[in-house]
Amino acid sequence: MRRIRYIDVSIALVKRIFHLRFMVAGWSRKSRVMDKIIKKTLFEHDGTYFIPSNSSVKNISSQTITMNYDVSKPDMIVMPSDIIKSVLNKAEDIVIMNKCLCRNSTECNDYPRDLGCIFLGKTTKKISRKHCREVTSAEAIEHIDKCNDAGLIHIMGRNRMDSVWMGVRPEDELLTICNCCPCCCLWRVYPNLSDTIQNDFYKLPGVSIELDIDECVGCGKCEEVCFAKCISIENSKAKIDEDVCIGCGQCSNNCPTNAIKLIYNKENVESVFEKIDSLVKI
């Protein structure tokens, strides 16, 4: 008799209930009891950074950019994805999932389904190789470059939910790097989550958004793709709530007139590494 793996059941279940993700996330706002249950079950001890794709960056702080720079050194980091590459260079255990669970669940036709999540840490040894492959740091970095070329944003950090659906432990030895599209990603539920859960998601230091009102045509594309739902169209112009923005960069990446620009000023890079190190042992 063929052995049924926990992860196989989880993937099948996720596909069946994925369309309910916004409703389930909303429960955390409607009920304190549900908020505590969802937090405890899926988000306890989490900490996650939104990292915009390189293509969304329209302006970088003035600095000398050296070709063939060493991304393992924080002072040589130039683009947001270099932070991820620096983390990958330090990791010994890395796997890449064969499919993106989100895009596969929605049968996405706009972004590649085979650009799956990357997982780092000793806990990756317990993930079924039926659904992932072991890779080197160089291969993982190449995967990140492909995701950047496809216009995907990255979400990196400790994510208890991944330990739960894959049935692997310990959670503090598993680092998640999601590669997310604006249409299917699970984390489009971010605005629906309670404040206590949202507090465990971080905007990358140095990321800001600039809007040129004169160039804006009020098409609404930015409002459509925004992960945080912090953009609205008022009087035929985009309006951005900077207090809510989490710097995903999808507005900058998808604006047809370049009216919205994501600015990246490299600052406090060390704080990102320190936070990741405090959350996960890789």
Buried (B, 14 or more C-beta within 10 A) or exposed (E): EEEEBEBEEBBEEBBEEBEEBEEBBBBBBEEEEBBEEBBEEBBEEBBBBBBBBBBBBBEBEEEEEEEEBEBBEBEBBBBBBBBBBBBBBEBEBBBBBBBBBBBBBBEBEEBBBEBBBBBBBBBBEBBBEEBBEEBEBEBBBEBBEBBBEBBBBBBBBBBBBBBBBBBBEEBBBBBBBBBBBBBBBBBBBBBBBBEBBBEBBBBBBBBBBEBEEEEBEBBEBBBEBBBBEBBBBEEEBBBBEEEBBBBBBBBBBBBEEEBBBBBBBBEEBEEBBEBBEEBBEB
